[in-house]
C-alpha cells in the first residue's frame, strides 16, 4: 500500500517521473478525485492548491483503512440477489486480495433489482437466485443489452419453522397449501391446533419468484404473508415465532438452534429428505435432485464478458471460487 506522503511526493514530482506506469497510476488517482477534467486543469495549478492535495491525502488514508486498493484501475460493480450477497462479497474480497488493481463493489437488493440495474447500465454483473425472465430478456434487448447467463453455485431452498414446532416434515403439496392460504392451521398438517403465521420475501426477490413458480405452481401467495426484506430477516423472525413458517437458502439457517429445517417429500409416497446432513448442506441430495427444492444461483452480464469481468467470472466458477461456495455454506457446482 502506498503511503499518503508518497502520493504527495509523486504528485509534486509527476513531471519528472520516467516510469510510465507510475505516471499513469498517479494520473488515474487524480482523475478519480477531481474527475476527468483534472488532466486539463494543469499540474502547476494542482501543486498550488493545497486544499485539493489535502483532500487527496485524506482519501488515501481512508481507503488504506478500509482496505480498498488506492490504485485500482479496473472497477466491477455487482448488484442483485440478497441470497448471494454474502458469498458475492467474500468472492470480491478474496479476488481483490490477489488482484489489487481491481475494485469490486457488491450490493444486494434482490434479483429483480440487479437485473433491472443490468438493463439500465448501472451494474456490470447482476446476481440472481432465479433464471432471468423472458420479459426481462425482451426488455434488455430493447435497451440494447444481450444478457449472458452464468451458473455460479447451487442452493437448497429450505422450509423452516421454530425449533419448538413438533412438525418435522411436509410434502410439497402441503407447502403449497400453506403459502397459498388453503392450509391455515398447524393441525391440518399433523401439528398443534394453532394458526400458521407465514413469512415470505418481497416480490423483487428471486427466492420469492422461485418458490412461487416451482412449489406454488405460479399461484399467488396468501395475502397475509408477512414480507421480509431478506433471508436473514426471515431467520430472525422464525427464531422468535413458535407459530411461524419461512423459507430461504439453507445456508442461512444452519447452526441456529431456535430454527428447525424441515424434511420435504415430493409426494405422499416419497421419502422425506432434509437439505442438511451432519451440520452442512447435503451436496449429494442437491446434485441428485433427491431433495426437491433446489436451484442454481446465477450471474448475468449485459454482453458477452471480456477482460477483467470474464477473468473474475472464470475465477468464480473455477476451483478457488467454488471453494468459497463451500465455505459460505452453499452447494458448489458439480465437477464433470
Secondary structure by P-SEA (a helix, b strand, c coil): cccaaaaaaaaaaccccccaaaaaaaaaaaaaacccccccccaaaaaacaaaaaaaaaaaaaaaaacccccccbbbbbbbbccaaaaaaaaaaaaaaacccbbbbbbbccaaaaaaaaaaccccbbbbcccccaaaaaaaaaacbbbbbbbcbbbbbbbbcccccccccccaaaaaaaaacccccccccccccbbbbbbbbccccaaaaaaaacccccccccccccccccaaaaaaaaacccccccccccccccccccbbbbbbbcccccccccccccccccaaaaaaccccbbbbbbcccccccccaaaaaaaaaacaaaaaaaaaacccccccc
